[in-house]
């Protein structure tokens, strides 16, 4: 049976560390990655099955990429339509299409849509980039973003993470919409999961 997982609590903790890292010289990325490995290995809420946890080593990541840590303004959509995202198990989840932003990767422009959870109002950025499916999960990765004041958002792709369905088929996860499928490579964040 597939289980839906609410990322809100876990990701809010991770994003706090991201935001704090902008005010100091020492990055929190290594700490966060170590903490996530320990949570996957030991915590009861780990997305891994007991068998997977026994064999688990570490999650794999791209080296930290400062060029993909972006502070930008999101262009809000005037009508913010409600969209239904299909999940990996064929169900749907409701999101508000909040706005979009454009950024550059190695001199090439890319645009992504930002979504908002209608119940909790957190911002959600699902995407698939050109590193998939060879280096990253073929059904995409997620990034949770938060406003940092003066109309700006911190978007740090070094914190891009796999949905739980990347680890096994027991989970149900939203699939990034076609408009968030990029031709550029986002060489930052979590890589494809390899067991053992």
TANORPE-V859526 format. One record per pair of residues at least 6 apart in sequence whose C-alpha atoms are under 8 Angstrom apart, sorted by the first residue. I is the first residue (numbers start at 1). J is the second residue. D is the distance in Angstrom with one decimal. If there is no record, write none. Layout:
BEGIN
I|J|D + I|J|D
END
This chain:
BEGIN
1|170|6.2 + 2|89|7.3 + 2|169|7.0 + 2|170|4.4 + 2|171|4.8 + 2|172|5.9 + 3|170|5.9 + 3|171|4.6 + 3|172|5.7 + 4|171|5.7 + 4|172|4.9 + 4|173|6.9 + 5|164|7.6 + 5|171|7.0 + 5|172|7.2 + 5|173|7.6 + 8|122|7.9 + 11|144|6.8 + 12|144|7.9 + 14|32|7.0 + 15|144|7.2 + 15|145|7.2 + 15|146|7.6 + 17|28|6.3 + 17|32|7.7 + 18|28|6.8 + 18|29|7.7 + 18|156|7.9 + 19|148|7.8 + 19|154|7.6 + 21|27|5.4 + 21|28|6.0 + 29|64|7.9 + 29|158|7.8 + 29|159|7.8 + 37|58|5.8 + 37|59|6.4 + 39|45|7.9 + 39|46|6.3 + 40|46|4.7 + 40|47|6.9 + 40|48|6.8 + 40|53|7.2 + 41|53|5.3 + 41|54|7.7 + 41|56|6.5 + 42|53|7.6 + 47|164|6.1 + 47|167|7.1 + 47|168|8.0 + 48|167|6.5 + 48|168|7.2 + 49|168|8.0 + 52|195|7.1 + 52|196|7.7 + 55|195|7.2 + 55|196|5.0 + 56|195|6.6 + 56|196|5.6 + 57|196|6.5 + 59|190|7.3 + 59|191|7.6 + 59|193|6.7 + 59|194|8.0 + 60|190|6.0 + 60|191|5.4 + 60|192|7.2 + 60|193|7.1 + 61|188|7.2 + 61|189|5.5 + 61|190|4.4 + 61|191|5.1 + 62|158|7.9 + 62|187|6.2 + 62|188|5.0 + 62|189|5.7 + 62|190|6.5 + 62|191|6.7 + 63|188|6.7 + 63|189|7.9 + 64|158|6.0 + 64|188|6.4 + 64|189|7.5 + 65|158|6.6 + 65|187|7.5 + 65|188|5.9 + 68|105|7.8 + 68|155|8.0 + 68|156|6.1 + 68|157|5.6 + 68|158|7.0 + 68|186|7.8 + 68|188|7.1 + 69|154|7.4 + 69|155|6.0 + 69|156|4.1 + 69|157|6.1 + 69|158|7.0 + 70|154|5.9 + 70|155|5.1 + 70|156|5.9 + 71|152|6.5 + 71|153|5.6 + 71|154|4.7 + 71|155|6.2 + 72|101|7.5 + 72|152|5.4 + 72|153|5.5 + 72|154|6.7 + 72|155|7.6 + 73|101|7.0 + 73|151|6.1 + 73|152|4.6 + 73|153|6.1 + 74|99|6.1 + 74|100|5.5 + 74|101|5.0 + 74|151|7.8 + 74|152|7.1 + 74|153|7.2 + 75|99|5.3 + 75|100|5.3 + 75|101|6.1 + 76|98|5.9 + 76|99|4.0 + 76|100|6.5 + 77|97|7.5 + 77|98|5.9 + 77|99|4.9 + 77|100|7.6 + 80|96|6.1 + 80|97|5.1 + 80|98|5.3 + 80|99|7.4 + 81|96|5.8 + 81|97|5.5 + 81|98|7.8 + 82|94|6.8 + 82|95|5.7 + 82|96|4.5 + 82|97|6.1 + 83|94|5.9 + 83|95|5.4 + 83|96|6.0 + 83|97|6.6 + 84|92|5.8 + 84|93|5.5 + 84|94|4.7 + 84|95|6.4 + 85|92|5.3 + 85|93|5.2 + 85|94|6.3 + 85|95|7.3 + 85|174|5.9 + 85|175|6.6 + 85|176|7.5 + 85|177|7.0 + 86|92|4.4 + 86|93|6.6 + 86|174|5.7 + 86|175|5.9 + 87|93|7.2 + 87|172|6.0 + 87|173|5.0 + 87|174|4.0 + 87|175|5.3 + 88|165|7.4 + 88|172|5.4 + 88|173|5.4 + 88|174|6.3 + 88|175|6.3 + 89|172|5.6 + 89|173|7.5 + 92|174|7.5 + 93|174|6.9 + 94|117|7.4 + 94|118|7.4 + 95|115|6.1 + 95|116|5.6 + 95|117|5.1 + 95|118|6.0 + 96|115|5.4 + 96|116|5.0 + 96|117|6.3 + 96|118|6.2 + 97|113|7.2 + 97|114|6.4 + 97|115|4.6 + 97|116|6.5 + 98|113|7.5 + 98|114|5.7 + 98|115|5.1 + 98|116|6.0 + 99|113|5.8 + 99|114|5.3 + 99|115|7.1 + 100|111|6.9 + 100|112|5.6 + 100|113|4.4 + 100|114|5.6 + 101|111|5.6 + 101|112|5.8 + 101|113|6.8 + 101|114|7.8 + 102|109|6.7 + 102|110|5.5 + 102|111|4.3 + 102|112|6.6 + 103|109|5.7 + 103|110|5.5 + 103|111|6.5 + 104|110|6.0 + 105|184|6.8 + 105|185|7.6 + 105|186|7.6 + 108|184|7.4 + 110|182|7.0 + 110|183|8.0 + 110|184|7.3 + 111|180|7.7 + 111|182|8.0 + 112|125|7.9 + 112|127|7.8 + 112|179|7.3 + 112|180|5.4 + 113|125|7.1 + 113|179|7.2 + 113|180|6.3 + 114|123|6.8 + 114|124|6.1 + 114|125|5.3 + 114|126|8.0 + 115|123|5.7 + 115|124|5.0 + 115|125|6.2 + 116|122|5.6 + 116|123|4.5 + 116|124|5.7 + 117|123|6.5 + 117|124|7.2 + 122|144|7.8 + 122|145|7.9 + 122|146|7.6 + 123|144|6.0 + 123|145|5.7 + 123|146|6.6 + 124|142|7.4 + 124|143|6.4 + 124|144|5.0 + 124|145|6.6 + 125|142|5.7 + 125|143|5.0 + 125|144|6.0 + 125|145|7.3 + 126|140|7.0 + 126|141|5.9 + 126|142|4.4 + 126|143|6.3 + 126|175|7.5 + 126|176|5.0 + 126|177|7.8 + 126|180|7.0 + 127|140|5.5 + 127|141|5.6 + 127|142|6.3 + 127|176|5.3 + 127|177|7.6 + 127|180|5.0 + 127|181|5.8 + 127|182|7.4 + 128|138|7.5 + 128|139|6.8 + 128|140|4.3 + 128|141|6.3 + 128|176|6.7 + 128|180|6.5 + 128|181|4.7 + 128|182|6.0 + 129|140|7.3 + 129|181|5.8 + 129|182|4.6 + 129|183|6.1 + 129|184|6.0 + 129|185|5.5 + 129|186|6.1 + 130|182|6.4 + 130|183|5.4 + 130|184|5.4 + 130|185|4.6 + 130|186|7.2 + 131|185|5.3 + 131|186|6.7 + 131|187|7.2 + 132|138|4.9 + 132|139|7.8 + 132|140|7.3 + 133|139|7.8 + 134|192|7.9 + 135|191|5.9 + 135|192|5.7 + 136|190|7.3 + 136|191|4.6 + 136|192|4.2 + 136|193|7.9 + 137|162|6.9 + 137|166|6.5 + 137|191|6.9 + 137|192|4.8 + 137|193|7.3 + 139|166|8.0 + 139|175|6.4 + 139|176|7.5 + 140|162|7.2 + 140|163|7.8 + 140|175|7.1 + 140|176|6.5 + 141|160|6.3 + 141|161|5.5 + 141|162|4.8 + 141|163|6.2 + 142|160|5.6 + 142|161|5.4 + 142|162|6.3 + 142|163|6.6 + 143|157|7.1 + 143|159|6.7 + 143|160|4.8 + 143|161|6.5 + 145|153|7.0 + 145|154|6.4 + 145|155|5.9 + 146|153|5.9 + 146|154|6.5 + 146|155|8.0 + 147|153|4.3 + 147|154|6.6 + 148|154|6.5 + 157|186|7.5 + 157|188|5.7 + 157|189|5.8 + 158|188|4.8 + 158|189|4.1 + 158|190|7.7 + 159|188|7.7 + 159|189|5.1 + 159|190|7.3 + 160|188|7.2 + 160|189|4.6 + 160|190|6.0 + 161|189|6.3 + 161|190|5.2 + 162|190|6.6 + 162|191|7.8 + 162|192|7.8 + 163|173|6.3 + 164|171|6.1 + 164|172|7.6 + 164|173|6.9 + 165|171|4.9 + 165|172|6.2 + 165|173|6.1 + 166|192|7.8 + 166|193|6.9 + 167|193|6.5
END
